[in-house]
Amino acid sequence: MQHIKWHFGDFIFAPHLQLLLRKHAHTEYRQRLSAAEAAILDQLLAHCGQLCDKDNLTTIAWQGRPVSAQSLPVAIATLRKYLDSGEHGLEIKNIPRKGYLIEIDSELREELIPETQTSPAEMVPQDNPLPVPGTFGVAKWVKYLAANNIANNIFVAGCALLLLLTVYFFYSVWIPVSCQQAGEGYICSVSDKQTHTGAKPLPGNNQVMFISGESSVTVNIQEKTK
């Protein structure tokens, strides 16, 4: 069975592969279409400049299956995004309550594809990889991230890193402590922005008093006898 592909402006469209190629700045980009989108674009191109009835487009796109009334407008909006409709002399126009038509200022050419040419790789040069920038790239990268659960992994890794940095910060801060003998014991204090006021009782024998700001704690220390 022979297939066709359409050439118009910077685009090449292969309906049977549901593949839209775009040549720009010596690079080719590709976008995979849904079956309905491919059928609609093929019908519009086959009747370029002519009105295509909306009911007929719906029947062709979804093969008679019942669908929402918004299915066709949504598919048209997606095609407009892929084709930059309204720019570069290409536009998909809406005829209210009737249907749609496509207008192309450049040459529209139909090419027969040999039966052996059935894969996307055979349509594009093998020595030219196909990066997907701009409008094409966002959609494709979102699908790739979602399919490989990468977004979730990045989020979890970021949370783990934040937790490690928090733990490191709190456990690596040194607090200066100064101790001096007072009476029969010792008083140890830490740096504090608050000014210590009021007299504190001196520690007794084998006692250590810890002071921070207005707070103080006295600890009894018993010597260990042999």
C-alpha positions in Angstrom: 0.0 0.0 0.0 1.4 3.4 -1.0 1.3 6.4 1.3 1.8 10.1 0.8 3.5 12.9 2.6 2.8 16.6 2.3 5.4 19.3 1.7 4.4 22.9 2.6 6.5 25.8 3.8 9.0 24.5 6.4 6.9 21.4 7.0 6.8 17.8 5.9 3.8 15.8 7.1 3.4 12.0 6.9 -0.2 11.1 7.8 0.4 7.3 8.0 3.2 7.8 10.5 1.3 10.6 12.4 4.6 12.6 12.1 5.1 16.3 11.5 8.6 17.4 10.5 9.8 21.0 10.5 13.0 22.3 8.9 14.5 25.3 10.6 18.0 26.7 10.4 19.5 23.6 8.8 17.9 21.4 11.6 14.8 19.2 11.5 12.3 18.9 14.3 9.6 16.4 14.6 6.3 16.1 16.4 4.1 13.0 16.8 0.4 13.7 16.3 -2.5 11.8 17.7 -4.5 9.7 15.2 -7.3 12.2 15.2 -5.0 15.2 14.7 -3.2 13.4 11.8 -6.5 12.6 10.1 -7.8 16.2 10.5 -4.6 17.7 9.1 -4.5 15.3 6.2 -8.1 16.2 5.3 -7.4 19.9 5.5 -4.3 19.6 3.3 -6.1 17.5 0.8 -8.7 20.2 0.5 -6.4 23.2 0.9 -8.3 26.5 0.6 -11.7 24.7 0.8 -14.1 24.5 3.6 -14.1 21.2 5.4 -17.4 20.5 7.2 -16.9 20.1 10.9 -19.2 17.0 11.2 -17.3 15.3 8.3 -13.9 16.2 10.0 -15.2 14.7 13.3 -16.3 11.5 11.6 -13.0 11.1 9.8 -10.9 11.9 12.8 -12.7 9.6 15.3 -14.0 7.1 12.7 -17.7 7.6 13.8 -17.1 7.1 17.5 -19.2 9.4 19.7 -17.0 12.2 21.1 -17.5 15.5 23.0 -18.5 18.5 21.0 -15.2 20.1 22.1 -13.0 17.3 20.7 -12.7 18.9 17.3 -11.9 22.5 18.5 -9.3 21.1 20.9 -7.6 19.1 18.1 -7.6 22.1 15.8 -6.1 24.3 18.6 -3.3 21.7 19.0 -2.6 21.7 15.3 -2.5 25.5 15.2 0.1 25.4 18.0 2.3 22.9 16.1 2.0 24.8 12.8 2.3 28.3 14.3 -1.0 29.1 12.6 -1.3 32.7 11.5 2.4 33.0 10.9 4.7 32.2 7.9 1.7 32.4 5.5 -0.1 29.4 7.1 -3.4 29.6 8.9 -6.2 27.2 9.9 -9.4 29.3 9.8 -12.7 28.7 11.6 -15.9 29.3 9.7 -18.5 29.6 12.4 -21.1 26.7 12.6 -19.7 25.3 9.3 -16.2 24.0 9.7 -12.5 24.8 9.0 -10.2 25.5 6.2 -6.4 25.8 5.9 -4.7 28.5 3.8 -1.1 28.2 2.8 0.8 30.9 0.9 3.7 28.7 0.0 3.6 25.7 -2.4 1.7 22.6 -1.2 3.2 19.4 -2.8 2.0 15.8 -2.4 4.6 13.1 -2.6 4.1 9.3 -2.9 6.1 7.2 -0.4 7.5 3.8 -1.4 5.9 0.9 0.4 9.2 0.0 2.0 9.4 3.4 3.7 7.3 2.9 6.8 9.3 4.2 9.7 10.1 7.8 10.9 13.9 7.0 10.7 13.6 6.5 6.9 12.0 9.9 6.4 14.8 11.9 8.0 18.6 11.9 7.4 20.3 9.5 9.8 23.3 11.9 10.3 21.1 14.7 11.7 19.6 14.1 15.1 16.3 15.7 15.9 16.4 18.0 18.9 13.0 19.3 19.9 13.2 23.0 20.9 10.5 25.7 21.5 6.9 24.6 21.4 7.8 21.1 20.4 10.4 20.7 23.1 8.3 21.7 26.1 5.6 19.1 25.4 8.0 16.3 24.6 10.2 17.0 27.7 7.1 17.1 30.0 6.0 13.7 28.6 9.6 12.3 29.0 9.8 13.5 32.7 6.4 12.1 33.5 7.1 8.8 31.9 10.3 8.3 33.7 9.2 9.7 37.0 12.2 12.1 36.9 10.4 15.1 38.3 9.5 13.1 41.5 13.0 11.9 41.8 14.4 15.4 41.5 12.0 16.7 44.2 12.9 13.8 46.6 16.6 14.3 46.0 16.2 18.1 46.6 14.4 17.5 49.9 17.0 15.0 51.1 19.8 17.5 50.3 18.0 20.3 52.1 17.6 18.0 55.2 21.3 17.0 55.1 22.4 20.7 54.9 20.1 21.6 57.8 21.5 18.8 60.0 25.0 19.7 59.1 24.4 23.4 60.0 23.0 22.7 63.4 25.5 20.0 64.3 28.5 21.9 63.1 28.0 25.2 65.0 30.5 25.5 67.9 29.3 27.3 71.1 32.1 29.0 73.1 32.0 28.1 76.8 34.2 29.7 79.4 34.8 28.3 82.9 36.3 29.8 86.0 36.7 28.9 89.6 34.3 30.5 92.1 34.3 29.7 95.7 34.6 25.9 96.1 33.2 25.2 92.7 33.2 26.4 89.0 31.0 28.7 87.0 30.8 27.9 83.2 29.0 30.4 80.9 28.2 30.6 77.2 28.1 33.6 75.0 24.7 35.2 75.0 23.5 38.5 73.6 21.4 39.0 76.8 23.2 40.8 79.7 23.4 38.7 82.9 22.0 40.7 85.8 21.4 39.8 89.4 23.6 38.0 91.8 23.8 34.2 91.7 24.8 32.1 94.7 28.3 30.7 94.4 28.6 27.0 93.7 29.5 24.8 96.6 32.2 22.0 96.8 32.1 19.7 93.8 29.5 21.8 92.0 29.5 23.4 88.6 27.2 26.2 87.7 26.3 26.7 84.0 25.0 30.2 83.1 23.4 31.4 79.9 21.8 34.9 80.0 19.4 34.9 82.9 19.3 31.1 83.2 21.6 29.0 85.4 21.9 25.4 86.3 24.0 23.9 89.1 25.3 20.4 88.8 26.7 18.3 91.6 29.9 16.4 90.7 31.0 13.5 92.9 34.5 12.3 92.8 34.9 8.6 92.1 37.0 7.0 94.8 39.0 3.9 94.3 
